Amino acid sequence: MEYHNPVLLKESVDGLAVKPDGIYVDVTFGGGGHSREILSRLGEKGKLYAFDQDKDALRNTIEDDRFTLINENFRYLKRFLRFYGVRKVDGILGDFGVSSHQFNEAERGFSTRFDAKLDMRMDQKNKLSAYEVINNYEEEQLRDMFYEYAELKNAPKLARTIVSERKNKPIETSEQLNDLLKPLLFKGRENKILAQIYQALRIEVNQEIEVLKEFLSQTEEIVKEGGRLSLISYHSLEDRLVKRYIRSGLFKGEPEKDMFGNVSVPFKKVGKLIVPSKEEIKQNNRARSAKLRIAEKL
């Protein structure tokens, strides 16, 4: 698919154990690859709702009476499903990676490969862009962002350099940012570390960690007993949250035990962690860091 090559397509949809008459949600529609696979397994009475906040994804909508595409962030999952009269679903699929389309559209500013305005907004209606973060955040905020979201030990130096440079003139483009930071990066690893820096910016601009937590917190109420979650993560921050939530229903700490020492958790994991095959990675290099976790509602 030109827009986005779906990662772990068969494995993730298999993980949903699709019932022909079930109700399912694809919270990251993108190019629609996962949605089309789900629809291929649904019967006439089945229903699929999909979410995508990027207006570009609307071009990929599927003409099918069983399908509804919602142009909103999946942090509003419960609100918009209720708008359509849906309170419980049989399964939810989420692929939390950035689409190939977003990386390849130079003007979106997601990639280190192009000289573009610092943007990185998945939803163009949002006011916060990468430009605002780089030019207006306090030094401490930038430092914490690079520590937490890029896991870089030289985060203080990166933040200090950015703040010093922007006193002279605004940092407006990815080329300006790359040229400024490359001298501070380990020789031979500049591109990899720049990708981590851009990841941190993207996570901050789109509030990806907060959004993921809000989404996961709603699944306990929305997924039916016996229903499934099938979730694909691409970096350790996301995967840790998904893994912890599936294990304990929490993002930190441990679930409380009852007087008999038992704990009550909303989901149980199904099978082991699934990663792409060597063949899939060869065909789609962006799949290399994908991790699929499947869980069933108790």
C-alpha positions in Angstrom: 0.0 0.0 0.0 1.4 3.4 -0.9 0.0 5.2 2.1 1.2 2.7 4.7 2.3 -0.9 4.6 0.5 -2.5 7.6 2.8 -4.2 10.1 2.1 -7.7 11.5 -1.1 -7.7 9.5 -2.2 -11.4 9.8 -0.8 -11.8 13.3 -2.6 -8.8 14.7 -5.9 -9.5 13.2 -5.6 -13.2 14.1 -5.1 -12.0 17.6 -8.6 -10.4 17.6 -10.2 -13.9 17.0 -12.8 -12.1 14.8 -16.4 -13.2 15.2 -18.4 -12.8 12.0 -21.1 -10.8 13.8 -18.9 -8.9 16.2 -18.2 -5.2 16.7 -14.5 -4.2 16.3 -12.5 -1.0 16.5 -9.3 -0.1 14.6 -8.0 2.9 16.6 -5.2 3.7 14.1 -6.8 3.5 10.6 -3.9 5.1 8.6 -3.9 3.4 5.1 -6.7 1.1 6.2 -4.7 -2.2 5.8 -5.7 -3.6 9.2 -9.3 -2.5 8.8 -9.6 -4.2 5.4 -8.3 -7.4 6.8 -10.8 -7.2 9.7 -13.7 -6.5 7.3 -12.7 -9.5 5.2 -13.4 -11.7 8.3 -16.7 -10.1 9.3 -20.1 -11.2 8.1 -23.0 -9.1 7.0 -24.0 -8.2 10.6 -20.5 -7.4 11.7 -19.4 -3.8 12.3 -16.0 -2.0 12.3 -15.3 1.5 13.6 -12.0 3.1 12.9 -10.3 6.2 14.3 -7.7 8.5 12.8 -7.0 12.1 13.7 -5.0 12.8 10.5 -7.3 14.3 7.8 -5.0 12.7 5.1 -6.2 9.3 6.3 -9.8 10.2 5.2 -8.7 9.7 1.6 -8.4 6.0 2.4 -11.9 5.5 3.7 -13.6 2.2 2.8 -16.9 2.1 1.1 -18.7 -0.6 3.1 -21.9 -0.3 5.0 -20.3 -2.2 7.9 -17.5 0.4 8.2 -17.4 3.9 9.9 -14.3 6.1 9.9 -14.2 8.6 12.8 -11.8 11.6 12.2 -10.7 11.9 15.9 -7.9 11.0 18.2 -8.5 7.5 19.8 -8.1 9.1 23.3 -11.8 9.9 22.7 -12.7 6.3 22.1 -15.5 5.9 24.6 -17.1 9.3 23.7 -17.4 8.7 20.0 -18.4 5.1 20.2 -21.2 6.2 22.5 -22.1 8.8 19.9 -22.7 5.9 17.5 -24.7 4.0 20.1 -21.9 1.5 20.9 -21.1 0.7 24.5 -19.3 -2.7 24.2 -17.1 -4.1 21.5 -15.6 -7.6 20.8 -12.1 -6.3 20.1 -9.8 -3.4 19.5 -6.7 -3.2 17.3 -4.1 -0.5 17.7 -0.9 0.0 15.6 0.8 3.0 17.4 3.5 3.6 14.7 3.7 6.7 12.5 2.5 5.9 9.0 4.8 5.7 6.1 2.8 8.5 4.5 3.5 10.9 7.4 7.3 10.1 7.3 7.4 10.6 3.5 5.5 13.8 3.3 8.3 16.3 3.7 6.2 19.2 4.8 4.9 17.3 7.8 8.4 17.5 9.4 8.4 13.9 10.8 11.6 12.8 9.1 15.2 13.8 9.5 15.7 13.2 5.8 14.0 16.3 4.5 14.4 20.0 5.1 11.0 21.1 6.3 9.4 23.4 8.8 9.3 21.9 12.3 5.8 20.6 12.6 5.2 16.9 13.5 1.5 17.4 14.3 -0.6 14.3 13.5 -3.7 16.5 13.8 -3.1 19.7 12.0 -5.8 21.4 14.2 -3.5 21.2 17.2 -1.7 24.4 18.2 1.4 22.8 19.6 4.0 22.0 16.9 7.6 21.0 17.0 8.5 24.7 16.3 6.7 25.8 19.4 8.5 23.1 21.5 11.9 23.9 20.2 11.6 27.7 20.4 9.4 28.2 23.5 10.0 25.4 25.9 12.1 26.2 29.0 15.6 24.6 29.0 14.5 22.2 31.8 11.4 21.1 29.8 13.6 20.3 26.8 16.1 18.4 28.9 13.4 16.3 30.6 11.8 15.6 27.2 15.1 14.3 25.7 15.8 12.3 28.9 12.3 10.7 29.1 11.3 10.2 25.4 14.7 9.8 23.7 16.6 8.3 26.7 19.6 10.4 25.9 22.3 11.0 28.5 23.5 14.2 26.9 20.0 15.7 27.2 21.2 18.7 29.3 23.7 19.7 26.6 21.2 19.3 23.8 18.7 21.5 25.7 21.3 24.1 26.5 22.5 24.4 22.9 19.0 24.8 21.6 18.2 27.6 24.1 21.5 29.4 23.3 21.0 29.2 19.5 17.4 30.4 19.5 18.4 33.6 21.3 20.0 34.7 18.1 17.3 33.6 15.7 14.4 31.1 15.7 15.1 27.5 14.8 12.5 27.0 12.1 13.5 24.0 10.0 14.7 20.4 10.4 17.9 21.3 8.6 18.6 24.1 11.1 18.0 21.7 14.0 20.1 18.9 12.5 23.0 21.2 11.7 22.9 22.6 15.3 22.8 19.2 17.1 24.9 16.9 14.9 28.2 18.2 16.3 27.0 17.1 19.8 26.3 13.5 18.7 28.5 10.4 18.7 30.4 10.1 15.4 28.9 7.4 13.1 25.6 7.4 15.1 24.4 10.9 14.2 21.4 9.7 12.2 20.3 7.2 14.8 20.4 9.7 17.6 18.7 12.4 15.5 15.9 9.9 14.9 15.6 9.5 18.7 15.5 13.3 19.1 12.8 13.5 16.5 10.9 10.7 18.2 11.0 12.7 21.5 9.7 15.8 19.8 6.9 13.8 18.1 5.8 12.2 21.3 5.7 15.6 23.0 3.9 17.4 20.2 1.2 14.7 20.0 1.0 13.8 23.7 1.5 10.2 22.7 2.1 8.8 26.1 -0.8 10.6 27.7 -3.0 9.5 24.8 -2.0 5.9 25.1 -2.7 5.9 28.9 -6.2 7.5 28.3 -7.0 4.9 25.6 -5.9 1.9 27.6 -7.8 3.1 30.7 -11.0 3.0 28.7 -10.6 -0.5 27.3 -11.6 -2.2 30.5 -15.1 -0.8 30.3 -15.5 -1.0 26.5 -14.3 -4.5 25.7 -16.7 -7.3 26.3 -15.8 -10.3 28.5 -13.8 -12.6 26.2 -13.1 -9.8 23.8 -9.5 -9.0 22.7 -6.9 -6.3 22.5 -4.3 -6.6 19.8 -1.7 -3.8 20.2 1.4 -3.0 18.2 4.1 -0.8 19.8 7.3 0.6 18.3 9.4 2.0 21.2 10.1 0.9 24.7 8.0 3.6 26.4 4.8 2.5 24.7 5.5 -1.2 25.0 6.2 -0.9 28.7 2.9 0.8 29.2 1.0 -1.8 27.2 2.8 -4.7 28.9 2.2 -3.3 32.4 -1.5 -2.5 31.7 -2.2 -6.0 30.4 -0.4 -7.6 33.4 -1.9 -5.4 36.2 -4.5 -3.0 34.8 -2.2 -0.2 36.1 0.7 2.0 34.8 2.6 2.0 38.0 2.6 0.1 41.2 0.9 -3.3 41.8 -2.8 -4.2 42.0 -4.2 -4.6 45.4 -4.7 -8.1 46.8 -7.9 -9.3 48.5 -7.9 -11.0 51.9 -7.0 -14.3 50.3 -4.0 -12.8 48.5 -5.7 -12.8 45.0 -5.6 -9.9 42.6 -8.3 -8.8 40.2 -7.0 -7.6 36.8 -9.1 -6.7 33.7 -7.2 -8.6 31.1 -5.0 -11.7 30.7 -2.3 -12.0 28.1 -2.8 -14.3 25.2 0.3 -16.1 23.9 3.8 -14.6 23.8 5.2 -11.4 22.5 5.1 -11.4 18.7 7.6 -9.6 16.5 7.9 -9.4 12.7 9.6 -12.2 10.8 13.0 -11.5 9.0 11.1 -11.6 5.8 8.6 -8.9 6.8 11.5 -6.7 8.1 13.3 -7.2 4.8 10.2 -6.1 2.9 9.3 -3.3 5.3 12.2 -1.9 7.3 9.9 0.2 9.5 8.5 -3.1 11.0 11.9 -3.9 12.6 11.0 -2.5 16.1 7.3 -3.6 16.2 6.1 -5.6 19.1 2.6 -7.1 19.2 0.9 -8.0 22.5 -2.6 -9.7 22.7 -4.9 -9.7 25.7 -8.3 -11.1 26.5 -10.9 -9.4 28.8 -11.7 -11.4 31.9 
